[in-house]
């Protein structure tokens, strides 16, 4: 089985028996599922199989209509697999009906409301890939008590939206839905928002990419470090932003997604082991 298919299969296998949720707001309606790690010998990665997960991480839903929607799904699968392996409950949206299609602020409101609905009494965490990454950074500033935040191959909207004399007249600034979204997100300052609270942040991405160069990862790391916030930035060598291998004759068997899932798993295990217990209310 290709690595990408194996990563997806981990999520599909965890969904059976997952807790369903739904939520509505002025932004529209959403429904999804909270899945738990597979049971191993009566225990779920350190927790009894009849116990709910102590932390539930929402893998944030993507903004509709982006050019790179298909490869970004693989990133979300890798995020989910890694978090499940670490013993974290994982929430994903199965259906999202936007009352205001194209409204970026409404999308971020939806991420916050879905996180609240999916988390229940567990401790919340947020994870986002590609353009949902900066949206998660903004949503994180509106969610107290987060166990952690994971940004996977997430552009810095401020960097992506930056014009230069060489490209300022490029029609892509108006024709590309992704670049228009980057403009809108940049105006909300996700680099500032991600620094508002102190909780571990993982920034992970491909090291060899022309569309999303390392300057994006460095922007996240520099902002967090400048504000004395805990952050780890990890580059996956010889892979692009969507964890596809880069180089002459490179065949994509999904190894990059497997590497991302492993990276997220190892980091999340450490973050969860250091996270204080959530107080009962």
RODREN-369409 format. One line per 5 residues: their letters; for each residue x, y, z of N, C-alpha, C, O. Coordinates in steps of 0.1 Angstrom, whole numbers, plus 5000, padded with zeros to 4 digits. Each point is the difference from the previous one (the first is absolute). Example, Ala and Ser with C-alpha at 12.3 -4.5 7.8 and 13.67 -1.06 7.14 Angstrom:
2
AS) 5132:4943:5078:4991:5012:5000:5009:5012:5000:5010:5000:5007 | 4986:5011:4986:5009:5011:5000:4992:5011:5008:5005:5011:5001;
END
This chain:
281
XXXXX) 5009:4988:5000:4991:5012:5000:5009:5012:5000:5009:5001:5008 | 4988:5009:4983:5008:5013:5000:4998:5006:5014:4990:4999:5007 | 5021:5009:4996:5000:5006:5013:4988:5010:5002:4994:5000:5011 | 5003:5007:4979:4989:5010:5001:4987:4992:5003:4991:5005:5008 | 5007:4984:4985:4988:4992:5003:5000:4994:5014:4989:4999:5006;
XXXXX) 5022:4997:4999:5001:4995:5013:4997:5011:5011:4994:4997:5010 | 5011:5015:4987:4997:5011:5009:4985:5003:5000:4994:5002:5011 | 5000:4998:4977:4985:5003:5000:4993:4988:5007:4990:5003:5006 | 5015:4985:4992:4993:4989:5006:5000:5001:5016:4991:4995:5006 | 5019:5011:4999:5000:5002:5015:4988:5008:5005:4994:4997:5010;
XXXXX) 5004:5014:4982:4988:5008:5004:4987:4993:4997:4991:5000:5009 | 5008:4993:4980:4988:4993:4996:4997:4989:5011:4988:4998:5004 | 5022:4996:5001:4998:4989:5010:4996:5006:5013:4993:4993:5008 | 5011:5019:4995:4997:5006:5013:4986:5006:5001:4994:5002:5010 | 5000:5001:4978:4987:5007:4999:4989:4991:5005:4991:5005:5007;
XXXXX) 5010:4982:4991:4989:4991:5005:4999:5001:5015:5010:4998:5007 | 4978:5005:4997:4998:5001:5014:5003:5014:5006:4999:5003:5012 | 5005:5006:4979:5003:5014:5004:4988:5007:5005:4989:4997:4996 | 5013:5014:5011:4989:5008:5005:4997:5011:4990:5008:5007:4996 | 4979:4993:5000:4996:5010:4990:4996:5013:5007:4996:5000:5011;
XXXXX) 5006:5011:4982:4996:5013:5005:4995:5008:4989:5002:4998:4988 | 4990:5012:5015:4995:5010:4991:5000:5014:5007:4998:5000:5012 | 5003:5010:4980:5000:5014:5006:4995:5009:4989:5002:4998:4988 | 4991:5013:5017:4995:5010:4991:5004:5014:5005:5001:5002:5012 | 5000:5007:4979:5003:5014:5004:4996:5009:4988:4994:4996:4990;
XXXXX) 5009:5017:5012:4997:5010:4989:5007:4997:4988:4997:5004:4989 | 5014:4988:5012:5009:4996:4989:4994:4989:4992:5004:4997:4988 | 4987:4995:5018:4994:4989:4993:4999:4988:5009:4997:5001:5012 | 5004:4987:4983:4999:4987:5008:5011:4991:4997:5006:5000:4989 | 4998:4992:5021:5011:4990:4998:4996:4987:5007:4994:5001:5011;
XXXXX) 5011:4988:4984:4999:4988:5007:5013:4992:4998:5006:5001:4990 | 4997:4990:5020:5012:4993:4999:5001:4989:5010:4990:4996:5005 | 5022:4999:4997:5002:4988:5009:5013:5002:5008:5009:5006:4995 | 4991:4990:5017:5011:4999:5009:5005:4986:5001:4992:4991:5005 | 5019:5006:4990:5006:4986:5000:5010:4999:5010:5007:5009:5004;
XXXXX) 4995:4979:5002:5010:4997:5009:5010:4990:4995:4997:4993:4990 | 5014:5006:5016:5011:4991:4996:4995:4985:5001:4992:4997:5008 | 5013:4994:4983:4996:4986:5001:5003:4994:5013:5010:5003:5006 | 4982:4987:4998:5002:4993:5013:5011:4990:4998:5001:4993:4990 | 5009:5007:5019:5010:4990:5000:5001:4992:5013:5003:5006:5010;
XXXXX) 4993:4982:4989:5000:4991:5012:4991:5006:5012:5004:5000:5011 | 4985:5006:4985:4991:5005:5010:5003:5014:5004:4993:5006:5008 | 5018:5000:4987:5004:5013:5004:5001:5008:4987:5004:4995:4990 | 4994:5018:5011:5001:5009:4989:5012:5009:5002:4999:5011:5006 | 5012:4984:4990:5013:5008:5001:5001:5006:5014:5002:5013:5001;
XXXXX) 4997:4979:5009:5003:5006:5014:4987:5003:5007:5001:5003:5012 | 4987:4996:4982:4988:5003:5006:4991:4988:4999:5001:4993:4989 | 4991:5004:5021:4991:4988:4998:4990:5003:4988:4997:5011:4997 | 4999:4978:4997:4993:5001:4987:4986:5006:5003:4993:5004:4990 | 5002:4996:5022:4986:5005:5003:5001:5014:5004:4989:5006:5004;
XXXXX) 5022:5001:4996:5002:5013:5004:5000:5010:4988:5006:4996:4990 | 4988:5015:5011:5001:5010:4990:5014:5006:5000:5007:5001:5010 | 4998:5004:4978:5013:5006:4999:5001:5013:5009:4990:5007:5001 | 5021:4995:5005:5002:5012:5009:5002:5012:4992:4996:5011:5005 | 5008:4988:4982:5002:5012:4991:4994:4996:4987:5001:4989:4995;
XXXXX) 4991:5021:4999:4994:4998:4987:5006:5012:4991:4998:5011:5003 | 5008:4985:4986:5006:5010:4991:4991:5000:4988:4997:4990:4993 | 4999:5022:5003:4992:5002:4988:5010:5002:4989:5009:5009:5000 | 4990:4983:4989:5007:5003:4987:4991:5009:4993:4989:4996:4995 | 5015:5016:5004:4991:5011:4995:4995:4997:4985:5009:4996:4992;
XXXXX) 4979:5007:5005:4995:4998:4986:5006:5010:4991:5003:5012:5004 | 4999:4984:4984:5006:5009:4990:4990:5011:4995:4988:4998:5001 | 5018:5013:4994:4991:5010:4993:4996:4994:4987:5008:4994:4993 | 4980:5008:5003:4995:4994:4988:5006:5006:4987:5002:5012:4999 | 5000:4980:4991:5003:5004:4987:5015:5004:4997:5003:5006:4990;
XXXXX) 5006:4990:5019:5014:5003:4998:5006:4991:4989:4996:4989:4998 | 5014:5016:4995:5006:4993:4989:5007:4987:5004:4999:4990:4993 | 5007:5009:5019:5007:4989:5004:4992:4991:5011:5006:4995:5009 | 4981:5005:4989:4992:4993:5010:5003:4985:5000:5000:4994:5011 | 5002:5000:4978:5002:4985:5000:5013:4996:5007:4999:4991:5009;
XXXXX) 5013:5014:4988:5011:4996:5008:5000:5004:5015:5006:4993:5008 | 4987:5018:4995:4998:5004:5014:4993:4989:5008:5002:5000:5012 | 4989:4993:4982:4993:4989:5008:5010:4990:5005:4998:4995:5011 | 5012:5002:4982:5010:4991:5004:5007:5005:5013:5004:4992:5009 | 4999:5021:4991:5006:5006:5012:4991:4998:5012:5004:4997:5011;
XXXXX) 4983:5005:4987:4990:4999:5011:5000:4985:5005:4999:4998:5012 | 5002:4993:4979:5000:4986:5004:5012:4997:5008:4999:4993:5010 | 5013:5012:4986:5012:4998:5007:4999:5006:5014:5005:4994:5010 | 4990:5018:4991:4997:5006:5013:4992:4992:5009:5003:4997:5012 | 4986:4998:4983:4991:4991:5008:5007:4988:5004:4998:4996:5012;
XXXXX) 5009:4997:4979:5007:4988:5004:5010:5002:5011:5001:4992:5010 | 5007:5018:4989:5010:5003:5010:4994:5003:5013:5005:4996:5011 | 4984:5012:4990:4994:5004:5012:4993:4987:5007:5001:4999:5012 | 4993:4993:4979:4994:4988:5006:5010:4991:5006:4998:4995:5011 | 5013:5003:4982:5011:4992:5006:5006:5005:5013:5004:4992:5009;
XXXXX) 4995:5021:4993:5005:5006:5012:4990:4999:5012:5003:5004:5011 | 4985:4990:4986:4990:4999:5010:4990:5011:5001:4993:5001:5010 | 5007:5007:4980:4991:5012:5000:4987:4997:4993:5001:4993:4989 | 4988:5011:5016:4988:4999:4992:5001:5010:4988:5005:5011:5002 | 4989:4986:4987:5001:5008:4988:4986:5003:4995:4992:4991:4997;
XXXXX) 5005:5022:5001:4987:5004:4994:5003:5005:4986:5009:5007:4997 | 4982:4988:4994:5000:5005:4986:4986:5003:4996:4991:4993:5003 | 5008:5017:4989:4987:5004:4994:4997:4992:4988:5008:4998:4991 | 4980:4996:5009:4996:4992:4988:4991:5008:4991:5000:4997:4988 | 4993:5013:5017:4991:5008:4991:5000:5014:5006:4998:5002:5012;
XXXXX) 5005:5008:4979:5000:5014:5005:4992:5008:4989:5004:5001:4989 | 4985:5005:5016:4991:5008:4991:5002:5014:5004:4996:5005:5010 | 5011:5003:4981:5003:5014:5003:4987:5009:4996:4995:4999:4989 | 5001:5008:5021:4989:5009:4998:5005:5012:4992:4992:5007:4993 | 5021:4996:5008:5006:5012:4993:5013:4995:4993:5011:5003:5004;
XXXXX) 4987:4990:4985:5012:4994:4993:5010:5011:4996:4996:5011:4995 | 5016:4987:5008:5011:5010:4997:5003:5009:5011:5009:5008:4999 | 4983:4992:5012:5002:5008:5012:5011:4994:5009:4997:4990:5006 | 5015:5016:4994:5011:4995:5007:4997:5001:5015:5003:4990:5008 | 4992:5021:4997:4997:5001:5014:4990:4990:5005:5001:4994:5011;
XXXXX) 4989:5003:4981:4990:4990:5003:5007:4986:5001:4996:4992:5008 | 5013:5005:4983:5007:4987:5000:5008:4998:5013:5000:4990:5006 | 5007:5021:4999:5007:4999:5012:4990:4998:5012:5003:4993:5009 | 4986:5015:4991:4990:4998:5010:4995:4985:5000:4998:4994:5011 | 5000:5000:4977:4996:4986:5000:5010:4991:5006:4997:4991:5007;
XXXXX) 5016:5011:4990:5011:4992:5006:4999:5001:5016:5001:4989:5006 | 4997:5023:4999:4999:5001:5015:4988:4993:5005:5001:4992:5010 | 4988:5010:4984:4987:4993:5005:5001:4985:4998:4995:4993:5009 | 5010:5002:4980:5002:4986:4998:5009:4994:5011:4997:4989:5005 | 5014:5018:4998:5009:4995:5010:4993:4999:5014:5002:4990:5007;
XXXXX) 4990:5020:4996:4992:4999:5013:4991:4989:5000:4999:4992:5010 | 4993:5006:4979:4990:4989:5000:5007:4986:5000:4995:4991:5006 | 5016:5008:4987:5007:4987:4999:5007:4996:5013:5001:4988:5003 | 5004:5022:5004:5009:4997:5012:4992:4995:5012:5005:4991:5006 | 4983:5014:4996:4993:4996:5012:5007:5003:5012:5005:5012:5002;
XXXXX) 4997:4979:5007:5007:5002:5013:5015:4998:4999:5007:5001:5010 | 4998:4994:4979:5014:4998:4998:5007:5013:4998:4994:5011:4999 | 5020:4988:5002:5008:5012:4997:5001:5002:4985:5002:4990:4993 | 4997:5022:5002:5000:5003:4986:5014:5001:4994:5009:5004:5008 | 4993:4993:4980:5012:5003:4992:4996:5003:4986:4989:4996:4996;
XXXXX) 5019:5011:4997:4997:5003:4986:5011:4996:4991:5012:5001:5003 | 4985:4995:4985:5009:4996:4990:4995:5004:4986:4988:4999:4997 | 5021:5007:4995:4995:5004:4987:5011:4999:4990:5012:5002:5003 | 4985:4994:4984:5009:4998:4990:4997:5011:4989:4989:5005:4999 | 5022:4997:4993:4999:5010:4989:4993:5013:5004:5004:5005:5011;
XXXXX) 4986:5000:4982:4994:5013:5004:4992:4999:5013:4997:5011:5006 | 4999:4977:4998:4993:4999:5013:5010:5003:5012:4996:5001:5011 | 5017:4998:4986:5010:5003:5010:4999:5014:5006:4998:5002:5012 | 5004:5009:4979:4998:5013:5006:4986:5003:5006:4999:5007:5009 | 4991:4986:4985:4987:5001:5006:5000:4994:5014:4993:5006:5009;
XXXXX) 5014:4983:4993:5001:4994:5014:5007:5010:5009:4997:5001:5012 | 5014:5005:4983:5007:5010:5008:4991:5011:5005:5000:5004:5012 | 4991:5000:4980:4990:5011:5004:4990:4994:5009:4996:5006:5010 | 4999:4982:4987:4990:4993:5009:5006:4998:5014:4993:5000:5010 | 5020:4996:4990:5006:4997:5013:5000:5012:5010:5000:4998:5012;
XXXXX) 5000:5014:4982:5000:5012:5009:4986:5002:5006:4998:5008:5009 | 4992:4984:4987:4986:5001:5005:4996:4988:5009:4989:4999:5005 | 5021:4991:4996:4997:4988:5008:5010:4999:5012:5012:5000:4998 | 4982:5001:5014:5009:4999:5012:5003:4985:5003:4992:4991:4996 | 5019:5007:5011:5003:4987:5005:5004:4990:4989:4999:4988:5003;
XXXXX) 5006:5016:4986:5004:4990:4990:5012:4992:5004:5010:5006:5006 | 4990:4981:4992:5011:4992:5003:5012:5002:4991:5012:5000:5004 | 4985:5003:4983:5010:5003:4990:4994:5004:4987:4988:5000:4998 | 5021:5005:4993:4996:5004:4987:5010:4994:4990:5012:5001:5002 | 4983:4993:4987:5009:4994:4990:4996:5007:4987:4989:5001:4996;
XXXXX) 5022:5004:4997:4998:5007:4987:5009:4992:4990:5012:4999:5001 | 4981:4994:4990:5006:4991:4991:5001:5006:4986:4989:5002:4994 | 5023:5000:5001:5001:5006:4987:4991:5012:4998:4993:5002:4991 | 5008:5007:5020:4991:5011:5000:5007:5013:4996:5010:5004:5006 | 4986:5002:4983:5006:5013:4996:4998:5010:5011:4990:5001:5007;
XXXXX) 5020:5008:4994:4998:5012:5007:4992:5010:4991:5005:5003:4989 | 4983:5000:5015:4992:5008:4991:5006:5014:4997:5000:5005:4989 | 5007:5000:5021:5007:5013:4999:5011:4999:4989:5002:5009:4992 | 5005:4980:5008:5011:4998:4990:4994:4997:4986:5004:5006:4990 | 4986:4985:5010:4994:4997:4987:4993:5012:4993:5001:5001:4988;
XXXXX) 4994:5008:5020:4993:5011:4994:5009:5012:4997:4995:5010:4995 | 5018:4989:5007:5009:5010:4998:5004:5002:4986:5005:4991:4993 | 4992:5021:5001:5003:5003:4986:5015:5004:4999:5006:5005:5009 | 5000:4993:4979:5013:5005:4997:4999:5007:4987:4990:4999:4993 | 5020:5010:5004:4999:5007:4987:4999:4990:4988:4995:5004:4989;
XXXXX) 5011:4984:5013:4999:4990:4989:4987:4994:4998:4997:4995:4988 | 4995:5004:5022:4987:4992:4998:4987:5009:5004:4989:4994:4999 | 5013:5018:5004:4989:5008:5004:4989:5002:4990:4988:5002:5003 | 5015:4996:4984:4990:5001:4989:4995:4986:4995:4993:5000:4990 | 5011:4990:5017:4996:4986:4996:4985:4999:5002:4995:5002:5011;
XXXXX) 4998:4994:4978:4985:4998:5001:4996:4989:5010:4988:5000:5004 | 5021:4992:5001:4997:4990:5010:4995:5006:5013:4993:4993:5007 | 5011:5019:4996:4995:5006:5012:4985:5002:5001:4994:5000:5011 | 5000:5001:4977:4985:5001:5000:4994:4987:4995:4989:4997:5004 | 5018:4995:4988:4994:4988:4994:5001:4988:5009:4992:4991:5000;
XXXXX) 5018:5008:5009:5002:4989:5008:4992:5001:5013:5002:5010:5008 | 4990:4980:4995:4992:5000:5012:5009:4999:5012:4997:5005:5011 | 5014:4987:4988:5009:4998:5011:5007:5014:5003:5001:5003:5012 | 5004:5004:4978:5006:5013:5003:4990:5010:5006:5004:5008:5008 | 4984:4992:4987:4990:5009:5006:4998:4997:5014:4998:5009:5009;
XXXXX) 5001:4978:4994:4999:4996:5014:5012:5004:5009:4998:5005:5011 | 5014:4993:4983:5012:5005:5007:4999:5015:5004:5004:5004:5011 | 4991:5004:4979:4999:5014:5003:4990:5003:5011:5003:5007:5009 | 4986:4986:4991:4990:5002:5011:5005:4995:5014:4999:5007:5010 | 5008:4982:4990:5006:4995:5012:5011:5009:5005:5001:5002:5012;
XXXXX) 5007:5003:4979:5012:5009:5004:4995:5012:5007:5006:5005:5010 | 4982:5000:4986:4995:5012:5006:4995:4998:5015:4999:5009:5008 | 4999:4978:4995:4996:4996:5014:5013:4997:5009:4998:4997:5012 | 5014:5003:4982:5012:4998:5007:5001:4987:5008:5001:5000:5012 | 4999:4989:4981:5002:4987:5007:5013:4998:5007:5001:4993:5010;
XXXXX) 5010:5013:4985:5013:5000:5007:4999:5006:5014:5007:4995:5009 | 4985:5015:4992:4998:5006:5013:4991:4992:5009:5002:4998:5012 | 4987:4997:4981:4990:4992:5008:5006:4987:5006:4996:4997:5011 | 5013:4997:4982:5005:4987:5005:5008:5001:5012:5003:4991:5007 | 5002:5022:4996:5008:5002:5011:4993:5005:5013:5006:5003:5010;
XXXXX) 4980:4998:4989:4993:5006:5011:4999:4992:5012:5000:5005:5011 | 5001:4981:4988:4999:4992:5012:5013:4991:5000:5006:4997:4989 | 4997:4997:5022:5011:4992:5002:4996:4985:5000:4995:4995:5010 | 5007:4998:4979:4998:4986:4999:5009:4995:4989:5003:5008:4991 | 5001:4979:5009:5009:4995:4990:4995:5002:4986:4988:4997:4997;
XXXXX) 5021:5006:4994:4996:5002:4986:5010:4992:4992:5012:5001:5001 | 4983:4990:4990:5009:4993:4990:4997:5006:4986:4989:5001:4996 | 5022:5003:4997:4999:5004:4987:5008:4990:4991:5012:4998:5003 | 4982:4995:4988:5007:4990:4992:4996:5001:4986:4989:5003:4996 | 5021:4995:4995:4998:5002:4986:5011:4994:4992:5010:4996:5005;
XXXXX) 4988:5003:4982:5011:4995:4991:5011:5010:4998:4998:5013:5000 | 5014:4982:4999:5012:5009:5000:5003:5005:4985:5008:5009:4999 | 4986:4984:4991:5004:5003:4987:4988:5004:4992:4994:4991:4993 | 5002:5021:5007:4988:5004:4993:5001:5014:4995:5005:5009:5007 | 4991:4993:4980:5001:5014:4994:4988:5008:5004:5002:5013:5000;
XXXXX) 4987:4981:5002:4988:5008:5003:5000:5004:5014:4995:5011:5004 | 5009:4980:5005:5000:5003:5014:5014:4998:5006:5003:4990:5006 | 5006:5019:4991:5014:4999:5005:5001:5001:5015:4991:5003:5007 | 5021:4994:4997:5003:4999:5015:4997:5013:5007:4999:5001:5012 | 5000:5011:4981:4998:5012:5006:4986:5001:5007:4999:5007:5010;
XXXXX) 4992:4984:4986:4987:5000:5006:5001:4993:5014:4995:5005:5010 | 5012:4984:4990:5002:4993:5013:5008:5009:5010:4997:5000:5012 | 5013:5007:4982:5009:5008:5009:4992:5012:5005:5002:5005:5011 | 4988:5000:4982:4992:5011:5005:4992:4996:5012:4999:5007:5010 | 4995:4981:4989:4992:4995:5012:5010:4998:5012:4997:5005:5011;
XXXXX) 5014:4989:4987:5010:4997:5011:5005:5014:5006:5000:5001:5012 | 5004:5008:4979:5005:5012:5005:4990:5008:5008:5003:5006:5011 | 4984:4994:4985:4990:5008:5007:4998:4994:5014:4999:5007:5010 | 5000:4979:4991:4998:4994:5012:5012:5001:5010:4998:5003:5011 | 5014:4996:4983:5012:5001:5009:5001:5014:5005:5005:5002:5011;
XXXXX) 4992:5008:4980:5002:5014:5005:4990:5003:5011:5003:5010:5008 | 4986:4983:4993:4991:5002:5011:5001:4989:5011:4991:4999:5009 | 5020:4994:4991:5003:4990:5011:4990:4990:5001:4996:4996:5011 | 4999:4999:4977:4990:4990:5000:5006:4986:4995:5009:5000:4992 | 4987:4989:5014:5006:4987:4997:4997:4996:4986:4988:5000:4996;
XXXXX) 5022:4997:4996:4998:4997:4986:5011:4990:4995:5011:5001:5004 | 4985:4990:4988:5010:4991:4993:4996:5000:4985:4989:4998:4996 | 5021:5005:4996:4998:5001:4986:5009:4988:4994:5012:4999:5002 | 4981:4993:4990:5006:4988:4994:4998:5000:4985:4989:5001:4995 | 5022:4997:4997:5000:4999:4986:5001:4986:4996:5009:4993:5005;
XXXXX) 4983:5002:4986:5001:4987:4994:5009:5001:4987:4995:5006:4990 | 5017:4989:5010:5009:5001:4989:4995:4994:4987:4993:4989:5001 | 5010:5017:4988:4998:4995:4987:4985:4998:4997:4996:4992:4992 | 4995:5016:5014:4986:4999:4998:4994:5014:4999:5006:5010:5005 | 4984:4992:4987:4994:5013:4998:4989:5002:5011:4999:4993:5009;
XXXXX) 4993:5018:4989:4990:5004:5010:4990:4989:5002:4994:4999:5011 | 5003:4993:4979:4990:4990:5001:5006:4986:5002:4993:4990:4998 | 5019:5010:5007:5008:4988:5003:5002:4991:4988:5000:4987:5002 | 5001:5019:4987:5004:4992:4988:5015:5001:4998:5006:5011:5002 | 5000:4978:4994:5015:5000:4998:5004:5010:4989:4993:5001:4990;
XXXXX) 5018:5005:5012:5006:5010:4990:5013:4995:4995:5009:4996:5008 | 4993:5004:4979:5013:4995:4995:4998:4992:4987:4989:4995:4998 | 5021:5004:4994:4999:4992:4987:4995:4986:5003:5006:4993:5008 | 4984:5003:4985:4995:4986:5001:4994:4996:5013:4998:4988:5002 | 4999:5022:5006:4994:4997:5013:4985:4995:4998:4992:5006:4994;
XXXXX) 5006:4982:5011:4986:4994:4999:4993:5002:5014:5006:4998:5010 | 4982:5006:4989:4992:5003:5012:4993:4988:5005:4989:4997:4995 | 5016:4996:5015:4993:4988:5006:4993:5004:5013:4996:4991:5008 | 5004:5022:4995:4993:5004:5013:5010:5000:5012:4995:5002:5011 | 5017:4996:4986:5010:4999:5012:5000:5013:5007:5001:5001:5013;
XXXXX) 4998:5011:4980:5000:5013:5007:4989:5001:5009:5002:5006:5011 | 4986:4990:4986:4989:5001:5009:5002:4991:5012:4996:5003:5011 | 5010:4985:4987:5004:4992:5011:5010:5007:5010:4998:4998:5012 | 5011:5009:4982:5010:5007:5008:4993:5011:5008:5004:5002:5011 | 4987:5005:4982:4993:5011:5008:4992:4994:5011:5000:5005:5011;
XXXXX) 4993:4984:4987:4992:4993:5010:5009:4996:5012:4996:5002:5012 | 5015:4993:4985:5010:4996:5011:5005:5012:5007:5001:4999:5013 | 5002:5011:4980:5005:5013:5007:4989:5005:5009:5003:5004:5011 | 4985:4997:4984:4989:5005:5009:4998:4991:5012:4998:5005:5011 | 5002:4982:4987:4999:4991:5011:5010:5002:5011:4996:5001:5012;
XXXXX) 5017:4999:4984:5010:5001:5010:4999:5013:5008:5002:5001:5012 | 4996:5010:4980:4999:5013:5007:4987:5001:5009:5001:5005:5011 | 4988:4990:4984:4988:5001:5008:5001:4991:5013:4994:5004:5010 | 5012:4985:4989:5002:4992:5012:5007:5008:5011:4996:5000:5012 | 5015:5007:4984:5007:5008:5010:4991:5012:5005:5000:5002:5012;
XXXXX) 4993:5004:4979:4991:5011:5004:4990:4996:5010:4997:5007:5009 | 4997:4981:4988:4989:4995:5009:5005:4996:5013:4994:5001:5010 | 5019:4993:4990:5005:4996:5013:5004:5012:5009:5000:4998:5012 | 5002:5013:4982:5003:5012:5008:4988:5009:5003:5000:5009:5009 | 4988:4988:4985:4989:5008:5001:4993:4998:5014:4998:4988:5004;
XXXXX) 4999:5023:5003:4993:4998:5013:4986:4994:4998:4994:5003:4990 | 5001:4990:5020:4987:4994:4999:4989:5011:4999:5002:5011:5007 | 4987:4987:4986:4989:5009:4999:4992:4999:5013:4996:4989:5003 | 5001:5022:5003:4992:5000:5012:4986:4998:4997:4994:5006:4990 | 4999:4987:5018:4985:4998:4999:4993:5012:5003:5004:5008:5009;
X) 4986:4995:4983:4992:5012:5003:4985:4996:5003:4992:5009:5003;
END
